[in-house]
Structures are given as C-alpha cells and as structure tokens.
Amino acid sequence: MGITAFIVMFFIEPQGMIKGVSDGLRICAAAIIPSLFPFMVISDFVIRSGLAGFAGRFTDPITRLLFRLPGSAGCAVIMSMVGGYPVGAKMTAQLLENGSISRNQAKRMMLFCVNAGPAFVIGTVGTVVLSSRRAGVVIYLSLIISSLVMGIFSRFFSEDEIGLKAKPAEFKTGTFSKSVTQGVNSTLMLCAWILLFSCFGSFLKMLPVRVSEYLGLISEVTGACISACGRYPVSIQALIIGWAGICVHCQLMPSIKEVKVKYLHFVLARIIHGALAATLADFLFRFFPCETNVFSTATEVLPKIYSVSIPAAVSTVILSAMLIAELTAVIKKKNNA
C-alpha cells in the first residue's frame, strides 16, 4: 500500500521527486560518501584481516568488565562511536559471521553499538543547525554516555558464555581489495535509502502541516534535526539523533536480520537511547549553557561540514597507507614469482 501511494504521488507531483533525488544526490556526493566510505572500508578490513582479534588482546579486560563481551568486540564498540550509524552494526554482524562473538552477544551489541559519529553531531547539528559547536559536543557526549550505559546494563542479560577466540590476524594479498569492494557496495546501499527518503521528504509537504512535521521527525534524522531547531528544546536533538530515523533503520536492516534481532527490540533500544541522551543533555545544558539558533538554513551548508570531518580525513590517510602496503605486497609477490 505504501509503495502504491508513493507511485501515485510521483505522478501527481513529479517535480517533488526530481527535487528529492537532486537533493539526495548532492548530500550523498558531498557528505555521505566522504564521511562514511572510509569507515566502511576500514571496519570491513579490521574484521576480515583478523585485526579485531589482535586488538582484542588489549581491549579484552575492559570489554569483559564493562559489557561482558570478548576483546574482539572492542573495535566494533569504538568504531560505532566515531564512524556513524552503519559501522557498528555492520562490524557486529561480521564478528558474528566469523565466529568472534556468539549470537546472544551480537544481539546485545546491536542494541547499543548504533551511534551517530562526531562529524554529524558536532559538525552538522552543533555547528551548522544550532550555530553552537559547544552544544554539539554536549549532545555528542550525552549520546555516547547513554550508549555506554545501555551496554553496561546489557551485561546483566548476558548468558554464561565461554569467551570465543577470533581468527588470528592474517594479511593476505587481496584482503584490502575485498574490503574496498564491500565498502563500495555498502555505501551505495546507504545512498539508495537516502535518495528514497529524500523523495519521501519532498512528498511530506503535500500533507497537513502537523502530520508532515511528525512524520518528518521520525523518518530522516538530518531533516528532523533541522525541523526541530527553534521549535523544541535543544535537548530534543539528542532524542532525534538517538532514535536515528526510519531511514537509518532501513540502512541497518541487513545487519539486523543477520544477527536476528527482533525489530521491536531494536526500536525500543533506539527510543531508550534517545530518551536517556535527551535527559542527560538537558542536565548538562544546565551546567554548560549554550546560545543556539532559533532557525536554521543548514540544508545549504550541510555538505561543507561533512567534507572537513577530521575522523573521515584520518580514515582516508589510513586507507591510503593500506593501499600502498597491499600494492607493495603484490609487487613483491610478482617479483618472487
């Protein structure tokens, strides 16, 4: 029924579809790909090469103490805090696939390893939407602390599991190439959902104002943050980002199905995360007050903020080093042959 309504609206208002696709392509090209693609490749390489298991030797005491998870899960927890929504979920599914964690552990991780990255929260929501980098930092800290609290709380629901051993690190020729291919496929899938919801957002304007506003707040996180600016308290931004939006839920659906988490449980976790973050943000803003915008024109400058993401820039440098290392290994192999 929803697909039929979408097709009907396309014929009624084709210009809305064209504008939605145009806006979506602009955001994907200037924002999503530069900020997410490096993390998608690195996260895949970390799991595929066995680096997660190697790093797990150092993170094991912490992850077992806080989350009752093996050390190999530490990389996924950390990357979920800096890489953006899809990275932590994707790494969790990969850890389950290669036997580094059990299914029950993967299900628990899927409920708290879904976070927005600092580039979006601080750079876009804080600096652009709210015109206050300080507010972005407060919101980001609220989200991360709330996520850690959920992870710590989830340990009390863990089963008596024997620590699983991840496969040892092995740097085979072609591993990086496979990670790049997987990163491209994952990024294209994310962009496809963004284009679809960009079209959906343009059609929302045809509905009554209240209906359009409420649907916009739960459907796509960037537009929701912009729409909420000046209309609701600043702490509501944390609720919106914690909820993540249905668009992000759709992006994560392959990982959710692979781990076999019930979608209802995932939705409840997003609501709890958002509510905890909003409560904490409201508390922190009392001690660190910030002057913010009452109106935002963030849609015009959004791509600029993403394009100068420090985490993404560092990831790009790491990707370049990995590419050089793999090319060197290939050349040496051919010379020896």
ZADO-1210 file (C-alpha; in nm, 4 decimals, padded with zeros to 6 digits):
<atoms>
<atom x="00.0000" y="00.0000" z="00.0000" code="MET" pos="1"/>
<atom x="00.2828" y="00.2366" z="00.0865" code="GLY" pos="2"/>
<atom x="00.4580" y="00.1641" z="-00.2448" code="ILE" pos="3"/>
<atom x="00.1347" y="00.2257" z="-00.4345" code="THR" pos="4"/>
<atom x="00.0877" y="00.5612" z="-00.2591" code="ALA" pos="5"/>
<atom x="00.4476" y="00.6514" z="-00.3414" code="PHE" pos="6"/>
<atom x="00.3928" y="00.5784" z="-00.7134" code="ILE" pos="7"/>
<atom x="00.0674" y="00.7755" z="-00.7179" code="VAL" pos="8"/>
<atom x="00.2356" y="01.0765" z="-00.5563" code="MET" pos="9"/>
<atom x="00.5112" y="01.0585" z="-00.8178" code="PHE" pos="10"/>
<atom x="00.2588" y="01.1109" z="-01.0963" code="PHE" pos="11"/>
<atom x="00.0775" y="01.3824" z="-00.9023" code="ILE" pos="12"/>
<atom x="00.3918" y="01.5802" z="-00.8177" code="GLU" pos="13"/>
<atom x="00.6855" y="01.4711" z="-01.0408" code="PRO" pos="14"/>
<atom x="00.8778" y="01.7892" z="-00.9608" code="GLN" pos="15"/>
<atom x="00.8890" y="01.6822" z="-00.5967" code="GLY" pos="16"/>
<atom x="01.0504" y="01.3529" z="-00.6992" code="MET" pos="17"/>
<atom x="01.3070" y="01.5327" z="-00.9153" code="ILE" pos="18"/>
<atom x="01.3962" y="01.7782" z="-00.6402" code="LYS" pos="19"/>
<atom x="01.4184" y="01.4980" z="-00.3829" code="GLY" pos="20"/>
<atom x="01.6556" y="01.2942" z="-00.5983" code="VAL" pos="21"/>
<atom x="01.8634" y="01.6036" z="-00.6741" code="SER" pos="22"/>
<atom x="01.8969" y="01.6930" z="-00.3056" code="ASP" pos="23"/>
<atom x="01.9721" y="01.3332" z="-00.2140" code="GLY" pos="24"/>
<atom x="02.2448" y="01.3027" z="-00.4770" code="LEU" pos="25"/>
<atom x="02.4033" y="01.6271" z="-00.3577" code="ARG" pos="26"/>
<atom x="02.4111" y="01.5074" z="00.0029" code="ILE" pos="27"/>
<atom x="02.5442" y="01.1633" z="-00.0943" code="CYS" pos="28"/>
<atom x="02.8198" y="01.3020" z="-00.3161" code="ALA" pos="29"/>
<atom x="02.9317" y="01.5822" z="-00.0874" code="ALA" pos="30"/>
<atom x="02.8543" y="01.4369" z="00.2556" code="ALA" pos="31"/>
<atom x="02.7725" y="01.0670" z="00.2922" code="ILE" pos="32"/>
<atom x="03.0418" y="00.9173" z="00.0709" code="ILE" pos="33"/>
<atom x="03.3345" y="01.1259" z="00.2070" code="PRO" pos="34"/>
<atom x="03.2315" y="01.0744" z="00.5694" code="SER" pos="35"/>
<atom x="03.1204" y="00.7094" z="00.5663" code="LEU" pos="36"/>
<atom x="03.3068" y="00.5295" z="00.2873" code="PHE" pos="37"/>
<atom x="03.6497" y="00.5302" z="00.4621" code="PRO" pos="38"/>
<atom x="03.4956" y="00.3887" z="00.7802" code="PHE" pos="39"/>
<atom x="03.3065" y="00.1190" z="00.5884" code="MET" pos="40"/>
<atom x="03.6299" y="00.0005" z="00.4248" code="VAL" pos="41"/>
<atom x="03.8389" y="00.0130" z="00.7428" code="ILE" pos="42"/>
<atom x="03.5740" y="-00.1630" z="00.9531" code="SER" pos="43"/>
<atom x="03.5481" y="-00.4433" z="00.6964" code="ASP" pos="44"/>
<atom x="03.9290" y="-00.4773" z="00.6789" code="PHE" pos="45"/>
<atom x="03.9610" y="-00.4862" z="01.0582" code="VAL" pos="46"/>
<atom x="03.7288" y="-00.7877" z="01.0734" code="ILE" pos="47"/>
<atom x="03.8349" y="-00.9600" z="00.7505" code="ARG" pos="48"/>
<atom x="04.2077" y="-00.9437" z="00.8314" code="SER" pos="49"/>
<atom x="04.1673" y="-01.0544" z="01.1920" code="GLY" pos="50"/>
<atom x="04.2900" y="-00.7252" z="01.3361" code="LEU" pos="51"/>
<atom x="03.9876" y="-00.7189" z="01.5652" code="ALA" pos="52"/>
<atom x="04.1143" y="-01.0341" z="01.7331" code="GLY" pos="53"/>
<atom x="04.4661" y="-00.8924" z="01.7627" code="PHE" pos="54"/>
<atom x="04.3414" y="-00.5657" z="01.9140" code="ALA" pos="55"/>
<atom x="04.1134" y="-00.7706" z="02.1380" code="GLY" pos="56"/>
<atom x="04.4131" y="-00.8819" z="02.3413" code="ARG" pos="57"/>
<atom x="04.4413" y="-00.5256" z="02.4682" code="PHE" pos="58"/>
<atom x="04.0714" y="-00.4411" z="02.4962" code="THR" pos="59"/>
<atom x="03.9622" y="-00.7744" z="02.6464" code="ASP" pos="60"/>
<atom x="03.9881" y="-00.6701" z="03.0147" code="PRO" pos="61"/>
<atom x="03.7797" y="-00.3588" z="02.9507" code="ILE" pos="62"/>
<atom x="03.5114" y="-00.5145" z="02.7316" code="THR" pos="63"/>
<atom x="03.4664" y="-00.8088" z="02.9680" code="ARG" pos="64"/>
<atom x="03.4450" y="-00.5834" z="03.2715" code="LEU" pos="65"/>
<atom x="03.2032" y="-00.3291" z="03.1232" code="LEU" pos="66"/>
<atom x="02.9957" y="-00.5263" z="02.8725" code="PHE" pos="67"/>
<atom x="03.0799" y="-00.8924" z="02.9377" code="ARG" pos="68"/>
<atom x="03.1992" y="-00.9205" z="02.5778" code="LEU" pos="69"/>
<atom x="03.5207" y="-01.0660" z="02.4322" code="PRO" pos="70"/>
<atom x="03.8030" y="-00.8273" z="02.3425" code="GLY" pos="71"/>
<atom x="03.7393" y="-00.8616" z="01.9685" code="SER" pos="72"/>
<atom x="03.4138" y="-00.6697" z="02.0218" code="ALA" pos="73"/>
<atom x="03.6097" y="-00.3670" z="02.1401" code="GLY" pos="74"/>
<atom x="03.6854" y="-00.2482" z="01.7861" code="CYS" pos="75"/>
<atom x="03.3162" y="-00.2532" z="01.6960" code="ALA" pos="76"/>
<atom x="03.2231" y="-00.0584" z="02.0098" code="VAL" pos="77"/>
<atom x="03.4877" y="00.2074" z="01.9414" code="ILE" pos="78"/>
<atom x="03.4160" y="00.2348" z="01.5680" code="MET" pos="79"/>
<atom x="03.0427" y="00.2671" z="01.6393" code="SER" pos="80"/>
<atom x="03.1193" y="00.5878" z="01.8316" code="MET" pos="81"/>
<atom x="03.3255" y="00.7567" z="01.5597" code="VAL" pos="82"/>
<atom x="03.2192" y="00.6022" z="01.2303" code="GLY" pos="83"/>
<atom x="02.8479" y="00.6726" z="01.2143" code="GLY" pos="84"/>
<atom x="02.5296" y="00.4653" z="01.2379" code="TYR" pos="85"/>
<atom x="02.6012" y="00.1756" z="00.9955" code="PRO" pos="86"/>
<atom x="02.9592" y="00.0986" z="01.1017" code="VAL" pos="87"/>
<atom x="02.8986" y="-00.0556" z="01.4439" code="GLY" pos="88"/>
<atom x="02.6048" y="-00.2655" z="01.3226" code="ALA" pos="89"/>
<atom x="02.7986" y="-00.3907" z="01.0207" code="LYS" pos="90"/>
<atom x="03.1037" y="-00.4846" z="01.2312" code="MET" pos="91"/>
<atom x="02.8819" y="-00.6653" z="01.4811" code="THR" pos="92"/>
<atom x="02.7299" y="-00.8778" z="01.2048" code="ALA" pos="93"/>
<atom x="03.0766" y="-00.9559" z="01.0670" code="GLN" pos="94"/>
<atom x="03.2097" y="-01.0548" z="01.4097" code="LEU" pos="95"/>
<atom x="02.9204" y="-01.2976" z="01.4431" code="LEU" pos="96"/>
<atom x="02.9812" y="-01.4346" z="01.0953" code="GLU" pos="97"/>
<atom x="03.3488" y="-01.5148" z="01.1568" code="ASN" pos="98"/>
<atom x="03.2800" y="-01.6672" z="01.4987" code="GLY" pos="99"/>
<atom x="03.4396" y="-01.3987" z="01.7142" code="SER" pos="100"/>
<atom x="03.1234" y="-01.3467" z="01.9185" code="ILE" pos="101"/>
<atom x="02.8153" y="-01.5552" z="01.9949" code="SER" pos="102"/>
<atom x="02.4685" y="-01.4726" z="01.8630" code="ARG" pos="103"/>
<atom x="02.3498" y="-01.3571" z="02.2045" code="ASN" pos="104"/>
<atom x="02.6482" y="-01.1241" z="02.2315" code="GLN" pos="105"/>
<atom x="02.5808" y="-00.9916" z="01.8814" code="ALA" pos="106"/>
<atom x="02.2175" y="-00.9231" z="01.9714" code="LYS" pos="107"/>
<atom x="02.3230" y="-00.7222" z="02.2757" code="ARG" pos="108"/>
<atom x="02.5809" y="-00.5267" z="02.0748" code="MET" pos="109"/>
<atom x="02.3264" y="-00.4427" z="01.8065" code="MET" pos="110"/>
<atom x="02.1199" y="-00.2619" z="02.0697" code="LEU" pos="111"/>
<atom x="02.3924" y="-00.0180" z="02.1800" code="PHE" pos="112"/>
<atom x="02.6549" y="-00.0116" z="01.9019" code="CYS" pos="113"/>
<atom x="02.4429" y="00.2157" z="01.6825" code="VAL" pos="114"/>
<atom x="02.5584" y="00.5759" z="01.7202" code="ASN" pos="115"/>
<atom x="02.5935" y="00.8908" z="01.5143" code="ALA" pos="116"/>
<atom x="02.9509" y="00.9992" z="01.4508" code="GLY" pos="117"/>
<atom x="03.1071" y="01.3242" z="01.5766" code="PRO" pos="118"/>
<atom x="03.1174" y="01.4665" z="01.2232" code="ALA" pos="119"/>
<atom x="02.7377" y="01.4670" z="01.2126" code="PHE" pos="120"/>
<atom x="02.6556" y="01.5529" z="01.5743" code="VAL" pos="121"/>
<atom x="02.9228" y="01.8171" z="01.6377" code="ILE" pos="122"/>
<atom x="02.9903" y="01.9358" z="01.2850" code="GLY" pos="123"/>
<atom x="02.6417" y="01.9381" z="01.1368" code="THR" pos="124"/>
<atom x="02.3885" y="01.9517" z="01.4207" code="VAL" pos="125"/>
<atom x="02.6022" y="02.1623" z="01.6532" code="GLY" pos="126"/>
<atom x="02.7973" y="02.3959" z="01.4254" code="THR" pos="127"/>
<atom x="02.5510" y="02.4330" z="01.1376" code="VAL" pos="128"/>
<atom x="02.1988" y="02.3643" z="01.2635" code="VAL" pos="129"/>
<atom x="02.2351" y="02.5115" z="01.6139" code="LEU" pos="130"/>
<atom x="02.5246" y="02.7504" z="01.5388" code="SER" pos="131"/>
<atom x="02.6983" y="02.6235" z="01.8528" code="SER" pos="132"/>
<atom x="02.9830" y="02.3754" z="01.8385" code="ARG" pos="133"/>
<atom x="02.9678" y="02.3584" z="02.2172" code="ARG" pos="134"/>
<atom x="02.6067" y="02.2411" z="02.2005" code="ALA" pos="135"/>
<atom x="02.7117" y="01.9730" z="01.9524" code="GLY" pos="136"/>
<atom x="02.9812" y="01.8499" z="02.1909" code="VAL" pos="137"/>
<atom x="02.7315" y="01.8308" z="02.4794" code="VAL" pos="138"/>
<atom x="02.4819" y="01.6378" z="02.2669" code="ILE" pos="139"/>
<atom x="02.7522" y="01.4015" z="02.1389" code="TYR" pos="140"/>
<atom x="02.8783" y="01.3280" z="02.4903" code="LEU" pos="141"/>
<atom x="02.5204" y="01.2662" z="02.6037" code="SER" pos="142"/>
<atom x="02.4683" y="01.0154" z="02.3237" code="LEU" pos="143"/>
<atom x="02.7959" y="00.8305" z="02.3858" code="ILE" pos="144"/>
<atom x="02.7487" y="00.8140" z="02.7637" code="ILE" pos="145"/>
<atom x="02.3920" y="00.6881" z="02.7172" code="SER" pos="146"/>
<atom x="02.5142" y="00.4240" z="02.4735" code="SER" pos="147"/>
<atom x="02.7801" y="00.3061" z="02.7203" code="LEU" pos="148"/>
<atom x="02.5208" y="00.2930" z="02.9990" code="VAL" pos="149"/>
<atom x="02.2995" y="00.0726" z="02.7818" code="MET" pos="150"/>
<atom x="02.5972" y="-00.1510" z="02.7033" code="GLY" pos="151"/>
<atom x="02.6873" y="-00.1857" z="03.0708" code="ILE" pos="152"/>
<atom x="02.3252" y="-00.2557" z="03.1620" code="PHE" pos="153"/>
<atom x="02.3019" y="-00.5229" z="02.8888" code="SER" pos="154"/>
<atom x="02.5744" y="-00.7308" z="03.0585" code="ARG" pos="155"/>
<atom x="02.3201" y="-00.8323" z="03.3210" code="PHE" pos="156"/>
<atom x="02.1170" y="-01.0028" z="03.0469" code="PHE" pos="157"/>
<atom x="02.4120" y="-01.1982" z="02.9081" code="SER" pos="158"/>
<atom x="02.4220" y="-01.5737" z="02.9211" code="GLU" pos="159"/>
<atom x="02.7090" y="-01.7737" z="03.0716" code="ASP" pos="160"/>
<atom x="02.9112" y="-01.7858" z="02.7533" code="GLU" pos="161"/>
<atom x="03.2623" y="-01.9114" z="02.7021" code="ILE" pos="162"/>
<atom x="03.4881" y="-01.6472" z="02.5511" code="GLY" pos="163"/>
<atom x="03.5183" y="-01.7130" z="02.1795" code="LEU" pos="164"/>
<atom x="03.8503" y="-01.6845" z="02.0017" code="LYS" pos="165"/>
<atom x="03.8657" y="-01.4662" z="01.6940" code="ALA" pos="166"/>
<atom x="04.0672" y="-01.5856" z="01.3964" code="LYS" pos="167"/>
<atom x="04.4315" y="-01.4705" z="01.4064" code="PRO" pos="168"/>
<atom x="04.5406" y="-01.1688" z="01.2065" code="ALA" pos="169"/>
<atom x="04.6400" y="-01.2652" z="00.8530" code="GLU" pos="170"/>
<atom x="04.7342" y="-01.0097" z="00.5898" code="PHE" pos="171"/>
<atom x="04.6669" y="-01.1964" z="00.2670" code="LYS" pos="172"/>
<atom x="04.7035" y="-01.0346" z="-00.0718" code="THR" pos="173"/>
<atom x="04.3628" y="-00.9156" z="-00.1868" code="GLY" pos="174"/>
<atom x="04.2149" y="-00.8691" z="00.1608" code="THR" pos="175"/>
<atom x="04.2167" y="-00.4922" z="00.1277" code="PHE" pos="176"/>
<atom x="04.0706" y="-00.5120" z="-00.2244" code="SER" pos="177"/>
<atom x="03.7815" y="-00.7212" z="-00.0951" code="LYS" pos="178"/>
<atom x="03.7235" y="-00.4672" z="00.1816" code="SER" pos="179"/>
<atom x="03.7121" y="-00.1840" z="-00.0717" code="VAL" pos="180"/>
<atom x="03.4594" y="-00.3751" z="-00.2823" code="THR" pos="181"/>
<atom x="03.2447" y="-00.4435" z="00.0225" code="GLN" pos="182"/>
<atom x="03.2767" y="-00.0802" z="00.1304" code="GLY" pos="183"/>
<atom x="03.1565" y="00.0377" z="-00.2117" code="VAL" pos="184"/>
<atom x="02.8568" y="-00.1967" z="-00.2029" code="ASN" pos="185"/>
<atom x="02.7606" y="-00.0917" z="00.1495" code="SER" pos="186"/>
<atom x="02.7975" y="00.2797" z="00.0721" code="THR" pos="187"/>
<atom x="02.5861" y="00.2517" z="-00.2438" code="LEU" pos="188"/>
<atom x="02.3133" y="00.0763" z="-00.0451" code="MET" pos="189"/>
<atom x="02.3139" y="00.3577" z="00.2103" code="LEU" pos="190"/>
<atom x="02.2948" y="00.6189" z="-00.0643" code="CYS" pos="191"/>
<atom x="01.9991" y="00.4393" z="-00.2238" code="ALA" pos="192"/>
<atom x="01.7999" y="00.4659" z="00.1002" code="TRP" pos="193"/>
<atom x="01.8941" y="00.8318" z="00.1363" code="ILE" pos="194"/>
<atom x="01.7693" y="00.9044" z="-00.2173" code="LEU" pos="195"/>
<atom x="01.4433" y="00.7232" z="-00.1454" code="LEU" pos="196"/>
<atom x="01.3797" y="00.9138" z="00.1767" code="PHE" pos="197"/>
<atom x="01.4791" y="01.2423" z="00.0110" code="SER" pos="198"/>
<atom x="01.1921" y="01.1834" z="-00.2312" code="CYS" pos="199"/>
<atom x="00.9659" y="01.0861" z="00.0572" code="PHE" pos="200"/>
<atom x="01.0565" y="01.4082" z="00.2376" code="GLY" pos="201"/>
<atom x="00.9528" y="01.6192" z="-00.0602" code="SER" pos="202"/>
<atom x="00.6126" y="01.4479" z="-00.0648" code="PHE" pos="203"/>
<atom x="00.5544" y="01.5143" z="00.3056" code="LEU" pos="204"/>
<atom x="00.4981" y="01.8802" z="00.2193" code="LYS" pos="205"/>
<atom x="00.1754" y="01.7774" z="00.0462" code="MET" pos="206"/>
<atom x="00.0292" y="01.6550" z="00.3766" code="LEU" pos="207"/>
<atom x="-00.1239" y="01.8661" z="00.6565" code="PRO" pos="208"/>
<atom x="00.1404" y="02.0639" z="00.8454" code="VAL" pos="209"/>
<atom x="00.1177" y="01.8718" z="01.1734" code="ARG" pos="210"/>
<atom x="00.1198" y="01.5319" z="01.0037" code="VAL" pos="211"/>
<atom x="00.4118" y="01.6344" z="00.7845" code="SER" pos="212"/>
<atom x="00.6063" y="01.7634" z="01.0859" code="GLU" pos="213"/>
<atom x="00.5611" y="01.4494" z="01.2956" code="TYR" pos="214"/>
<atom x="00.6400" y="01.2120" z="01.0098" code="LEU" pos="215"/>
<atom x="00.9475" y="01.4198" z="00.9276" code="GLY" pos="216"/>
<atom x="01.0732" y="01.3961" z="01.2856" code="LEU" pos="217"/>
<atom x="01.0726" y="01.0151" z="01.2828" code="ILE" pos="218"/>
<atom x="01.1672" y="00.9439" z="00.9209" code="SER" pos="219"/>
<atom x="01.5044" y="01.1069" z="00.8441" code="GLU" pos="220"/>
<atom x="01.7473" y="01.2267" z="01.1101" code="VAL" pos="221"/>
<atom x="01.9103" y="01.5240" z="00.9312" code="THR" pos="222"/>
<atom x="01.5843" y="01.6831" z="00.8231" code="GLY" pos="223"/>
<atom x="01.4354" y="01.6130" z="01.1673" code="ALA" pos="224"/>
<atom x="01.7202" y="01.7954" z="01.3427" code="CYS" pos="225"/>
<atom x="01.6763" y="02.0949" z="01.1131" code="ILE" pos="226"/>
<atom x="01.2978" y="02.0938" z="01.1584" code="SER" pos="227"/>
<atom x="01.3254" y="02.0732" z="01.5396" code="ALA" pos="228"/>
<atom x="01.5624" y="02.3706" z="01.5605" code="CYS" pos="229"/>
<atom x="01.3847" y="02.6586" z="01.7327" code="GLY" pos="230"/>
<atom x="01.0615" y="02.4620" z="01.7795" code="ARG" pos="231"/>
<atom x="01.1674" y="02.2343" z="02.0633" code="TYR" pos="232"/>
<atom x="01.4270" y="02.2459" z="02.3435" code="PRO" pos="233"/>
<atom x="01.7844" y="02.1842" z="02.2310" code="VAL" pos="234"/>
<atom x="01.7995" y="01.8552" z="02.4234" code="SER" pos="235"/>
<atom x="01.5363" y="01.7123" z="02.1849" code="ILE" pos="236"/>
<atom x="01.8141" y="01.6968" z="01.9248" code="GLN" pos="237"/>
<atom x="01.9678" y="01.4146" z="02.1308" code="ALA" pos="238"/>
<atom x="01.6359" y="01.2268" z="02.1256" code="LEU" pos="239"/>
<atom x="01.6118" y="01.2616" z="01.7477" code="ILE" pos="240"/>
<atom x="01.9715" y="01.1502" z="01.6896" code="ILE" pos="241"/>
<atom x="01.9379" y="00.8600" z="01.9331" code="GLY" pos="242"/>
<atom x="01.6206" y="00.7435" z="01.7581" code="TRP" pos="243"/>
<atom x="01.8159" y="00.7758" z="01.4289" code="ALA" pos="244"/>
<atom x="01.5145" y="00.7823" z="01.1982" code="GLY" pos="245"/>
<atom x="01.3421" y="00.5158" z="00.9902" code="ILE" pos="246"/>
<atom x="01.5838" y="00.5853" z="00.7038" code="CYS" pos="247"/>
<atom x="01.8767" y="00.4688" z="00.9200" code="VAL" pos="248"/>
<atom x="01.6729" y="00.1717" z="01.0433" code="HIS" pos="249"/>
<atom x="01.6284" y="00.0634" z="00.6806" code="CYS" pos="250"/>
<atom x="02.0011" y="00.1056" z="00.6171" code="GLN" pos="251"/>
<atom x="02.0792" y="-00.1245" z="00.9109" code="LEU" pos="252"/>
<atom x="01.8150" y="-00.3856" z="00.8263" code="MET" pos="253"/>
<atom x="02.0575" y="-00.6338" z="00.6575" code="PRO" pos="254"/>
<atom x="02.2733" y="-00.6402" z="00.9723" code="SER" pos="255"/>
<atom x="01.9665" y="-00.6607" z="01.1983" code="ILE" pos="256"/>
<atom x="01.8361" y="-00.9626" z="01.0058" code="LYS" pos="257"/>
<atom x="02.1758" y="-01.1309" z="01.0005" code="GLU" pos="258"/>
<atom x="02.2101" y="-01.1021" z="01.3773" code="VAL" pos="259"/>
<atom x="01.8412" y="-01.1991" z="01.4138" code="LYS" pos="260"/>
<atom x="01.7464" y="-00.9152" z="01.6451" code="VAL" pos="261"/>
<atom x="01.3737" y="-00.8559" z="01.6677" code="LYS" pos="262"/>
<atom x="01.2951" y="-00.5215" z="01.5107" code="TYR" pos="263"/>
<atom x="01.0688" y="-00.4339" z="01.8045" code="LEU" pos="264"/>
<atom x="01.3656" y="-00.4777" z="02.0404" code="HIS" pos="265"/>
<atom x="01.5794" y="-00.2602" z="01.8134" code="PHE" pos="266"/>
<atom x="01.3124" y="00.0125" z="01.8078" code="VAL" pos="267"/>
<atom x="01.2784" y="00.0044" z="02.1862" code="LEU" pos="268"/>
<atom x="01.6563" y="00.0331" z="02.2194" code="ALA" pos="269"/>
<atom x="01.6578" y="00.3390" z="01.9900" code="ARG" pos="270"/>
<atom x="01.3805" y="00.5025" z="02.1930" code="ILE" pos="271"/>
<atom x="01.5572" y="00.4293" z="02.5224" code="ILE" pos="272"/>
<atom x="01.8880" y="00.5561" z="02.3859" code="HIS" pos="273"/>
<atom x="01.7278" y="00.8786" z="02.2648" code="GLY" pos="274"/>
<atom x="01.5358" y="00.9327" z="02.5882" code="ALA" pos="275"/>
<atom x="01.8447" y="00.8744" z="02.8038" code="LEU" pos="276"/>
<atom x="02.0548" y="01.1051" z="02.5863" code="ALA" pos="277"/>
<atom x="01.7919" y="01.3802" z="02.5895" code="ALA" pos="278"/>
<atom x="01.7611" y="01.3601" z="02.9693" code="THR" pos="279"/>
<atom x="02.1385" y="01.3716" z="03.0141" code="LEU" pos="280"/>
<atom x="02.1751" y="01.6549" z="02.7613" code="ALA" pos="281"/>
<atom x="01.9105" y="01.8595" z="02.9428" code="ASP" pos="282"/>
<atom x="02.1033" y="01.8044" z="03.2670" code="PHE" pos="283"/>
<atom x="02.4388" y="01.9010" z="03.1113" code="LEU" pos="284"/>
<atom x="02.2991" y="02.2131" z="02.9447" code="PHE" pos="285"/>
<atom x="02.2136" y="02.3473" z="03.2895" code="ARG" pos="286"/>
<atom x="02.5849" y="02.3475" z="03.3746" code="PHE" pos="287"/>
<atom x="02.7096" y="02.4299" z="03.0238" code="PHE" pos="288"/>
<atom x="02.4505" y="02.6679" z="02.8760" code="PRO" pos="289"/>
<atom x="02.4805" y="02.7347" z="02.5033" code="CYS" pos="290"/>
<atom x="02.3293" y="03.0017" z="02.2803" code="GLU" pos="291"/>
<atom x="02.1725" y="02.8341" z="01.9784" code="THR" pos="292"/>
<atom x="01.9832" y="02.9301" z="01.6645" code="ASN" pos="293"/>
<atom x="01.6079" y="02.9644" z="01.6657" code="VAL" pos="294"/>
<atom x="01.6012" y="02.8999" z="01.2911" code="PHE" pos="295"/>
<atom x="01.8329" y="02.7022" z="01.0647" code="SER" pos="296"/>
<atom x="01.9230" y="02.7126" z="00.6977" code="THR" pos="297"/>
<atom x="02.1525" y="02.4135" z="00.7346" code="ALA" pos="298"/>
<atom x="02.0471" y="02.2488" z="00.4101" code="THR" pos="299"/>
<atom x="02.2652" y="02.4868" z="00.2106" code="GLU" pos="300"/>
<atom x="02.5882" y="02.4309" z="00.4014" code="VAL" pos="301"/>
<atom x="02.5473" y="02.0739" z="00.5222" code="LEU" pos="302"/>
<atom x="02.7898" y="01.9161" z="00.2729" code="PRO" pos="303"/>
<atom x="03.0700" y="02.1554" z="00.3686" code="LYS" pos="304"/>
<atom x="03.0719" y="02.0359" z="00.7280" code="ILE" pos="305"/>
<atom x="03.0878" y="01.6694" z="00.6329" code="TYR" pos="306"/>
<atom x="03.3652" y="01.7275" z="00.3833" code="SER" pos="307"/>
<atom x="03.6030" y="01.8519" z="00.6537" code="VAL" pos="308"/>
<atom x="03.5352" y="01.5704" z="00.9007" code="SER" pos="309"/>
<atom x="03.8566" y="01.5053" z="01.0937" code="ILE" pos="310"/>
<atom x="03.7761" y="01.1356" z="01.1608" code="PRO" pos="311"/>
<atom x="03.6995" y="01.0857" z="00.7902" code="ALA" pos="312"/>
<atom x="04.0233" y="01.2617" z="00.6923" code="ALA" pos="313"/>
<atom x="04.2251" y="01.0389" z="00.9267" code="VAL" pos="314"/>
<atom x="04.0472" y="00.7331" z="00.7870" code="SER" pos="315"/>
<atom x="04.1346" y="00.8411" z="00.4338" code="THR" pos="316"/>
<atom x="04.5024" y="00.8640" z="00.5283" code="VAL" pos="317"/>
<atom x="04.4837" y="00.5141" z="00.6809" code="ILE" pos="318"/>
<atom x="04.3159" y="00.3819" z="00.3653" code="LEU" pos="319"/>
<atom x="04.5963" y="00.5303" z="00.1524" code="SER" pos="320"/>
<atom x="04.8595" y="00.3632" z="00.3701" code="ALA" pos="321"/>
<atom x="04.6759" y="00.0301" z="00.3491" code="MET" pos="322"/>
<atom x="04.6536" y="00.0589" z="-00.0299" code="LEU" pos="323"/>
<atom x="05.0267" y="00.1294" z="-00.0580" code="ILE" pos="324"/>
<atom x="05.1049" y="-00.1685" z="00.1667" code="ALA" pos="325"/>
<atom x="04.8886" y="-00.4023" z="-00.0407" code="GLU" pos="326"/>
<atom x="05.0370" y="-00.2805" z="-00.3699" code="LEU" pos="327"/>
<atom x="05.3847" y="-00.3350" z="-00.2288" code="THR" pos="328"/>
<atom x="05.2936" y="-00.6902" z="-00.1264" code="ALA" pos="329"/>
<atom x="05.1548" y="-00.7620" z="-00.4749" code="VAL" pos="330"/>
<atom x="05.4710" y="-00.6293" z="-00.6436" code="ILE" pos="331"/>
<atom x="05.6953" y="-00.8366" z="-00.4177" code="LYS" pos="332"/>
<atom x="05.4892" y="-01.1474" z="-00.4870" code="LYS" pos="333"/>
<atom x="05.5187" y="-01.0981" z="-00.8625" code="LYS" pos="334"/>
<atom x="05.8954" y="-01.0358" z="-00.8417" code="ASN" pos="335"/>
<atom x="05.9457" y="-01.3522" z="-00.6341" code="ASN" pos="336"/>
<atom x="05.7427" y="-01.5497" z="-00.8860" code="ALA" pos="337"/>
</atoms>
